[in-house]
Amino acid sequence: MKRFALIFALLSIIIFSPINAKPKKIDKVKTEEANQKVKFDFQDAMNFKYIRATDLSYYGNWAVYDVLPDWGDNYLKIVNTSDTSNNFVVDRGASPKFSNDENWFATLVKGKLLEIENAKSPKDKPKAILKLYKLDEKNSRDYKDVTSFMFSENSKWLVYTKDETIENDKKLKFKPLGKNISLMHLKSGTEININNVYSYKFDSLSNYFIYSISTPDGEKDGLYFRKLTEEFAPEYIIEKKEKTLYSNLTYSDTAKALAYIVSKLNAVGEPQNSILKLWKPEAENLTQTLVDSTKLEKDWIIYYKNDLKFTKDGDRIWIGLKPTDELYPPEPYKIKFNDTTLSNLDTLQANSNLLLWHYKDPRIKTFDQTNWGRNKDNTYPSIYDISASRLTKIADKQIEEVDRCNNADWTIGYDVNPYKIESTWTYDRFDLYKINLKNGERKLIVKDLQEPAHLSTTGKYVVYYKDSLWNIYYNFGDSVNAFTKTMQFPMYDDENDTPDKAPSFGFAGWTENDIRFMIYDKYDIWIYHSELPASRMCLTGTYGREFKIKFRIIPTNYSKEYYSPKDTMLLSGYHTKLKWQNLYYQDFKILGPEKLTFHKEYYTNFYKKAKGNNAALISIENFAKFPDLLFTKDVFKKVDTTVQISDLGKQLDKYYWGKAELISWKDSQGNELQGFIMKPENYDSTKRYPVIIHYYEKFSDYYLRFQRPAVNHRPSPAIYLNDGYVMFYPDIVFKVGYPGYSAVDALTTGSQKLIDMGIADSNAIGLQGHSWSGYQTAFIITQTDFFKAACAGAPVANMTSAYSGIRLGTGLARQFQYEKQQSRIGGNLWDSLDNYIKNSPVFQAKGIHTPLLVEFGDIDDAVPWQQGIELFLAMRRLSQPVFMLQYENEPHILRKYYNKVDYAIRMKEFFDHYLKGAPEPDWMKNGIPYKGN
């Protein structure tokens, strides 16, 4: 039929065309212009759009994705997955949600970027609106000044929080206040406005809407509910008491009960004397006090900022307790001077701004400061058994962290106290305990762990990793079995090149009733019998090891506690040599995974599975293919047919792009290394090219990933390729004690490989790295003149001073990095001083002859920015060309877009001058004088 239709079409053209018609003249110039690709530049990078987030409706009939340019306003695109022409766009959408019945869609809409950037203060920034759509109509109802919203589980109701300021009463100035909300019946659009709501919750069937009120004066404080099944959803009182806070509303679907905390307020509004209570909708007029001060140990309280959690069976409630010596005033106490105290030594000293650093402090002061916001409200988990009316204290100052499990017998806890001081130079370690949930008794399982343990769902077993071995501990027998001793393959990272102990590859999960559990090796998934762990099988059939494919389980249901024998798992399969990734499925009936996708030149991503079925969003990508979203109706079946629901890949059509190529070589130590290069689209094999090397540790894994164009602290490949550069992304294997020298070895041998391949111009190879690779860049140029220009962002220059520097983002001292982790010296400053000096760029600076561009934000929260000054002053003193870009009030990675633009442009100008012979820009020739702020 197709053949006859084609013949008929041709005949129609011949028969019905005028015999003497002249052929239409084609404008060759315009056609060539239309087909002509253009170079990609910084403006294009700024406008280039990518997909920031995705979501699927309950049954996968609708998808939403968030599209954002590198700089500018985003938009949401909502697409019907059965008919992609049925779609609509919401400009500047944020926090989108579908109702469970897939009839409704809602999103916040933020203000325009222009308005946000021009706002003089946070109060001047535009407020968000809520847009609500009926999906079969696609017209919206708009609600102004909204901060958040949620749908009820039955999709009949929506509640949103209004962006309205509520001022505290002057007397109750520390009282936690509620916010004004609106409860909307979706079908009718009827709204119920409820003011001063502190906390709210729907029950599981959305028959009840439960909420607490906290007013500025405290007169209407109380706990209320509305019967959503009754006409007009009338309000009922659960309990009401003036100047009382009702908080932490937590509902159990199983028990059909609400747990909550009730706190009296003192004269200034601080919640005190808290109790735990229970309410059940089936007994609307009754409340039950579960825990009050009579059930608490002396000097322990229930804290109003809590994290209540029902166990899944609804029989027990996890609750946080707090020692009274960890209650802190809401604001610092300051003594006001009078005529008597103004010259009093005790009063003056009491007002000092002292922070005392004591050598016996468990943590250093910067750590305490950085974590104060969280730690001041910290509570210690205990568990309340409802039927037994029993509160069991589980955690305390010794064991601060416990597993808030669902079983009734055992949990596990971690004691970090013996290692707190040492954590400054060894990082986190802890002792592992089992804890009886009925009486709180503890028993030490093992000391000095570095990885969290895994408690089985019934509480019978604990699996933990220590010193390259996996162990199983039997809670009911207090015995232990090091079950991987006899494994033929290492169950630890045998390629670990840091000074610390080799980590595991991870725990993969439990099966139903704890009969079995799963562990990863480098490639495969192993399954062990809990009672007889010597009885083991390779679930993936050693297929991974045979073909160098790393299999890992992709979580599709984060609330899942265990796998049943009937379950099918979704796996990612990553080829460690060829760098592609595909999807597989694995069940518990047949050993060995089954391929779902197979793309040898692509990397497959999984994004989201629908809650109600196996519909899912995936994508495939490589260097030249944008990861557009693909919809599949069943991700567990071979994905032969997918529906493309985004079309951002078309952005590439008008630009010259390029091609990526994987290469291999050996360093001087015989280590087999991989890396990849990016060549311009119009690459000429008869020419040699200037090369920019961007690196960190192992970048070859990104060979088949799409490199999103962006203006930031990295050289954007699309920009450089379009300007005649080749980009190189090499791997490095580090030798402990010689991290800088390892980098020199890998990068010089890798660069020589490019020269030998006829790709690189040996007189035009540059280095660019940030943070750890910024350090490596600074060190490499002290050892060789091989590289003709280098750019180092946030580099360490002096390991001896950086060793005890502070990572301001975490408050941690940097000592652990050098002794145990990334910086790889492997000893302290005194025992290994020679290696600290040998690996420090400032001590080797006399060897520098390569022009260097240094970048730092002067509130860097990872590397002390004074490291940049040390490097700059060393090179300046040695009369070597060095330029330092100091960005004011910027952290480790630049955040303000105009600073990102400035750095990216200056970096390009710097490399263009030294690697391509471009004219020296004025800022390099003459500098920029300081003109005040």
Secondary structure as UniProt FT lines:
FT   HELIX           2..16
FT   TURN            19..20
FT   HELIX           28..35
FT   HELIX           42..47
FT   STRAND          49..56
FT   TURN            58..59
FT   STRAND          62..69
FT   STRAND          75..80
FT   TURN            84..85
FT   STRAND          87..91
FT   STRAND          93..98
FT   TURN            100..101
FT   STRAND          104..109
FT   HELIX           113..118
FT   HELIX           122..124
FT   STRAND          129..134
FT   TURN            135..137
FT   STRAND          140..143
FT   STRAND          146..151
FT   TURN            153..154
FT   STRAND          157..162
FT   TURN            171..174
FT   STRAND          179..185
FT   TURN            186..188
FT   STRAND          191..202
FT   TURN            204..205
FT   STRAND          208..213
FT   TURN            216..217
FT   TURN            219..220
FT   STRAND          222..227
FT   TURN            228..229
FT   TURN            231..232
FT   STRAND          235..240
FT   TURN            242..243
FT   STRAND          244..252
FT   TURN            253..256
FT   STRAND          257..265
FT   TURN            267..268
FT   STRAND          271..279
FT   HELIX           281..283
FT   TURN            284..285
FT   STRAND          287..291
FT   HELIX           293..295
FT   TURN            298..299
FT   STRAND          300..302
FT   STRAND          309..310
FT   TURN            312..313
FT   STRAND          316..323
FT   HELIX           324..326
FT   TURN            339..343
FT   HELIX           345..350
FT   TURN            359..360
FT   HELIX           365..370
FT   HELIX           372..375
FT   TURN            376..377
FT   STRAND          380..385
FT   TURN            386..389
FT   STRAND          390..393
FT   STRAND          401..402
FT   STRAND          410..415
FT   HELIX           417..419
FT   TURN            420..422
FT   HELIX           423..426
FT   STRAND          430..436
FT   TURN            437..439
FT   STRAND          442..449
FT   STRAND          454..455
FT   TURN            457..458
FT   STRAND          461..466
FT   TURN            467..468
FT   STRAND          469..474
FT   TURN            475..478
FT   STRAND          479..481
FT   TURN            483..486
FT   TURN            494..495
FT   STRAND          507..511
FT   HELIX           512..514
FT   STRAND          516..520
FT   STRAND          525..529
FT   TURN            533..534
FT   STRAND          536..538
FT   TURN            539..542
FT   HELIX           543..547
FT   STRAND          549..553
FT   TURN            558..559
FT   TURN            565..566
FT   STRAND          568..575
FT   TURN            576..578
FT   STRAND          581..587
FT   STRAND          594..595
FT   TURN            600..601
FT   STRAND          603..609
FT   STRAND          616..622
FT   TURN            623..624
FT   STRAND          630..632
FT   TURN            635..636
FT   STRAND          643..644
FT   HELIX           648..654
FT   STRAND          659..666
FT   TURN            668..669
FT   STRAND          672..679
FT   TURN            681..682
FT   TURN            685..686
FT   STRAND          689..694
FT   HELIX           700..702
FT   TURN            703..704
FT   HELIX           717..721
FT   TURN            722..724
FT   STRAND          726..731
FT   TURN            736..737
FT   HELIX           739..756
FT   TURN            757..758
FT   STRAND          760..770
FT   HELIX           772..783
FT   STRAND          789..793
FT   HELIX           799..802
FT   TURN            803..804
FT   STRAND          806..807
FT   TURN            808..811
FT   STRAND          812..813
FT   HELIX           815..819
FT   TURN            822..823
FT   TURN            829..832
FT   HELIX           833..838
FT   HELIX           841..847
FT   STRAND          852..857
FT   TURN            858..859
FT   HELIX           866..877
FT   TURN            878..879
FT   STRAND          882..887
FT   TURN            888..889
FT   HELIX           897..916
FT   HELIX           922..926
//
